[in-house]
Amino acid sequence: MKDVQNMGDTRGIAIQRVGISRAWIPFLVAAQEGGSQHVTASIERFTVDLPMEYKGTHMSRFMEILHESANRPLNFLTVDELLKHVLCKLSAKSAHIAISFKYFIKKAAPISKKKSLLDVDCMFIGDKIKNEPLDFTMAVTVPVTSLCPCSKEISAYGAHNQRSRIKGAVKFSKENDITIEKMAGIIEKQASSAVYPILKREDEKFVTETAYDNPKFVEDILRDLVLALRKLDKIDYFSVECENFESIHNHNAYASHQEYK
């Protein structure tokens, strides 16, 4: 049959990124303790470059490659192989993918040790130029608790606190040991307190008092996370965002930072 996509185009415009977006597919994600976790992943974008000489790319091939890769746990190496595959199959010079998903981390309540699963938002981003190393970014967003230092200082009793969301993203061009669980743990430690899906009374007391003893502005959380990420080896770049869902205002407090190592 006639291949319309491979027909010529005379407008002289090369397209930097063309492909698919917002595709949902079941995937496996490599877990820290070994094995893998089943996730429902959103393919935010999966693209290649298109030379000016060609009319279009072959959209169905993106889905074919995703389905072929779905039974292998996602990590640095498998994302690299996936992008190599699409570069070869579509005769492209560059390829890019961004995959977002919910990942569940095992948590034990601080006192009762009741076990539960905490959901965190994750994204893997891969950028690859033919015959060059993969540029890989892992982003993890974790819910935490923050308690206001000012409120604690000026109040006769109590202090206002709120749930916060902290996003940390690290970029690396070589495989390393930074897992989702490790990244989430680093993020959690910078908050006034961690959050837990299941808390008994003794746990609630512990979490409340822990936050009260560790008050932090959004700026404090962000700066402490920056210091923690600077200690990581084998990363090329990191970014952090912190948003406190204020309990005494109708707006949120926000801070962000990024730097190359």
C-alpha positions as CSV (number, residue, x, y, z in Angstrom):
1,M,0.0,0.0,0.0
2,K,1.1,3.6,-0.6
3,D,3.2,5.0,2.3
4,V,1.9,8.6,2.5
5,Q,4.1,9.5,5.5
6,N,7.2,8.7,3.5
7,M,6.2,11.0,0.7
8,G,8.2,14.2,0.2
9,D,7.5,17.6,1.5
10,T,8.6,20.9,-0.2
11,R,8.0,23.4,2.6
12,G,11.6,23.1,3.9
13,I,10.7,22.8,7.6
14,A,12.3,20.1,9.8
15,I,10.1,19.2,12.8
16,Q,12.1,19.0,16.0
17,R,9.6,16.7,17.9
18,V,6.7,14.8,16.5
19,G,5.0,11.7,17.9
20,I,2.3,10.8,20.4
21,S,1.0,12.2,23.7
22,R,-1.4,11.2,26.4
23,A,-1.4,7.5,25.8
24,W,-2.1,5.2,28.7
25,I,-0.4,1.8,29.0
26,P,0.3,-0.7,31.8
27,F,4.0,-0.8,32.6
28,L,6.4,-2.4,35.1
29,V,8.7,-0.2,37.2
30,A,11.8,-1.5,38.8
31,A,11.5,-1.6,42.6
32,Q,14.3,-1.0,45.1
33,E,14.0,-4.3,46.9
34,G,14.2,-6.2,43.6
35,G,11.4,-7.3,41.3
36,S,9.0,-4.7,39.9
37,Q,5.7,-2.9,40.5
38,H,2.8,-2.8,38.1
39,V,1.7,0.8,37.3
40,T,-0.7,2.5,34.9
41,A,1.5,4.9,33.1
42,S,0.6,8.0,31.1
43,I,2.9,8.6,28.1
44,E,3.0,12.4,28.3
45,R,5.0,12.5,25.1
46,F,7.0,10.2,22.9
47,T,8.6,11.9,20.0
48,V,11.4,11.9,17.4
49,D,12.7,14.5,15.0
50,L,11.4,14.6,11.4
51,P,13.6,15.8,8.5
52,M,12.2,18.4,6.2
53,E,12.2,16.0,3.3
54,Y,9.4,13.8,4.8
55,K,5.7,14.5,5.1
56,G,5.1,12.7,8.3
57,T,6.2,10.1,10.9
58,H,4.6,6.7,11.5
59,M,2.5,7.2,14.6
60,S,1.6,3.5,15.0
61,R,5.2,2.5,15.5
62,F,5.4,4.5,18.8
63,M,2.6,2.4,20.3
64,E,4.1,-0.8,18.9
65,I,7.4,0.0,20.6
66,L,5.7,0.9,23.9
67,H,3.7,-2.4,23.9
68,E,6.9,-4.4,23.2
69,S,8.6,-2.7,26.1
70,A,5.7,-2.9,28.6
71,N,6.8,-6.3,30.1
72,R,10.3,-5.0,31.1
73,P,10.7,-3.0,34.3
74,L,11.4,0.7,33.6
75,N,14.7,2.1,34.7
76,F,17.7,3.9,33.2
77,L,18.8,1.0,31.0
78,T,15.4,0.0,29.6
79,V,14.5,3.7,28.8
80,D,17.8,3.9,27.0
81,E,17.0,0.7,25.0
82,L,13.5,1.9,24.2
83,L,14.8,5.2,22.7
84,K,17.5,3.3,20.8
85,H,14.7,1.2,19.3
86,V,12.6,4.1,18.2
87,L,15.7,5.9,16.7
88,C,16.4,2.8,14.6
89,K,12.8,2.0,13.6
90,L,12.0,5.5,12.5
91,S,15.5,6.4,11.2
92,A,15.6,9.4,13.5
93,K,18.5,11.4,15.0
94,S,16.9,12.3,18.3
95,A,14.1,10.7,20.5
96,H,12.4,11.8,23.6
97,I,9.9,10.3,26.1
98,A,8.2,11.4,29.3
99,I,6.3,8.8,31.4
100,S,4.3,9.6,34.5
101,F,2.8,7.2,37.0
102,K,1.7,6.6,40.5
103,Y,4.2,4.5,42.5
104,F,3.4,2.9,45.9
105,I,6.0,2.9,48.7
106,K,5.7,0.6,51.7
107,K,5.4,2.6,55.0
108,A,5.3,1.6,58.6
109,A,3.6,3.9,61.1
110,P,6.2,5.4,63.5
111,I,5.0,3.7,66.8
112,S,2.4,1.1,66.0
113,K,4.3,-0.1,63.0
114,K,1.1,-0.6,61.1
115,K,2.0,-1.1,57.4
116,S,0.5,0.7,54.5
117,L,1.3,2.0,51.0
118,L,2.0,5.7,50.3
119,D,1.4,6.8,46.7
120,V,3.9,9.2,45.2
121,D,3.8,10.8,41.7
122,C,6.7,9.9,39.5
123,M,8.0,10.8,36.1
124,F,10.8,9.4,34.0
125,I,12.1,11.6,31.2
126,G,14.5,10.3,28.6
127,D,16.2,12.4,25.9
128,K,18.6,10.7,23.4
129,I,20.6,11.7,20.4
130,K,21.8,9.0,18.1
131,N,25.1,7.5,19.2
132,E,25.2,9.6,22.4
133,P,24.5,8.8,26.1
134,L,21.0,8.9,27.4
135,D,20.0,12.0,29.3
136,F,17.7,10.7,32.0
137,T,15.6,12.6,34.5
138,M,13.7,11.0,37.4
139,A,11.2,13.2,39.3
140,V,9.4,12.2,42.5
141,T,6.7,14.2,44.2
142,V,6.0,13.3,47.9
143,P,3.3,14.5,50.3
144,V,4.7,15.7,53.7
145,T,3.7,17.9,56.7
146,S,5.1,21.4,57.4
147,L,4.6,23.5,60.5
148,C,5.0,27.3,60.5
149,P,7.9,28.6,62.7
150,C,6.3,32.0,62.9
151,S,3.0,30.6,64.2
152,K,4.8,28.6,66.8
153,E,6.8,31.6,67.9
154,I,4.0,34.1,68.4
155,S,1.2,31.8,69.6
156,A,0.6,31.1,73.3
157,Y,-0.3,27.5,72.3
158,G,-0.3,25.5,69.1
159,A,0.9,26.3,65.7
160,H,-0.7,26.0,62.3
161,N,0.5,23.3,60.0
162,Q,-0.4,22.0,56.6
163,R,0.1,19.2,54.1
164,S,2.8,20.0,51.6
165,R,4.0,18.5,48.3
166,I,7.7,18.4,47.5
167,K,9.0,17.6,44.1
168,G,12.6,16.6,43.5
169,A,14.0,15.8,40.1
170,V,17.5,14.6,39.3
171,K,19.2,14.2,36.0
172,F,21.9,11.7,35.2
173,S,23.7,10.4,32.1
174,K,25.0,7.2,33.7
175,E,23.2,4.4,35.5
176,N,23.4,4.8,39.3
177,D,21.7,3.7,42.5
178,I,19.2,6.5,42.9
179,T,15.8,4.8,43.2
180,I,12.3,6.1,43.6
181,E,12.4,4.9,47.3
182,K,15.7,6.6,48.0
183,M,14.6,9.9,46.4
184,A,11.3,9.9,48.3
185,G,13.2,9.2,51.6
186,I,15.6,12.1,51.0
187,I,12.6,14.4,50.3
188,E,10.7,13.3,53.4
189,K,13.5,14.0,55.8
190,Q,13.5,17.7,54.9
191,A,9.9,18.2,56.0
192,S,8.5,18.9,59.5
193,S,7.1,15.4,59.5
194,A,6.4,12.6,57.1
195,V,2.8,11.6,56.4
196,Y,1.4,8.0,56.7
197,P,-1.7,6.4,55.1
198,I,-2.5,4.6,58.4
199,L,-2.0,6.2,61.9
200,K,-3.2,4.9,65.2
201,R,-3.6,7.2,68.2
202,E,0.0,6.7,69.4
203,D,1.2,7.4,65.8
204,E,-0.8,10.6,65.5
205,K,0.6,11.9,68.8
206,F,4.1,11.2,67.5
207,V,3.6,12.9,64.2
208,T,2.0,15.9,65.8
209,E,4.8,16.4,68.3
210,T,7.5,15.7,65.7
211,A,6.2,18.4,63.4
212,Y,5.8,20.8,66.4
213,D,9.5,20.2,67.3
214,N,10.6,20.7,63.7
215,P,9.0,23.9,62.4
216,K,9.9,24.8,58.8
217,F,8.9,27.5,56.3
218,V,8.6,26.5,52.7
219,E,12.0,28.2,52.2
220,D,13.5,26.0,55.0
221,I,12.3,22.8,53.4
222,L,13.6,23.9,50.0
223,R,17.0,24.9,51.2
224,D,17.5,21.7,53.3
225,L,16.5,19.6,50.2
226,V,19.0,21.5,48.1
227,L,21.8,20.7,50.6
228,A,20.8,17.0,50.6
229,L,20.8,16.7,46.8
230,R,24.2,18.4,46.5
231,K,25.6,15.4,48.4
232,L,24.4,12.9,45.7
233,D,27.1,11.5,43.4
234,K,26.7,10.9,39.6
235,I,24.0,13.5,39.0
236,D,24.3,16.3,36.4
237,Y,21.4,18.5,37.5
238,F,18.6,18.7,40.0
239,S,15.5,20.8,40.6
240,V,13.2,21.1,43.6
241,E,9.8,22.6,44.2
242,C,7.9,22.9,47.4
243,E,4.3,23.9,47.8
244,N,2.6,24.3,51.2
245,F,-1.2,24.1,51.1
246,E,-1.7,26.8,53.7
247,S,-4.3,26.1,56.5
248,I,-4.8,29.8,57.4
249,H,-4.7,31.4,54.0
250,N,-6.7,30.9,50.8
251,H,-3.4,30.7,48.8
252,N,-0.4,28.4,48.9
253,A,3.3,29.1,49.8
254,Y,5.7,28.1,47.0
255,A,9.5,27.9,46.4
256,S,11.7,26.4,43.7
257,H,15.3,26.0,42.9
258,Q,17.5,24.3,40.2
259,E,21.2,23.9,39.7
260,Y,23.8,22.0,37.6
261,K,26.4,20.0,39.5
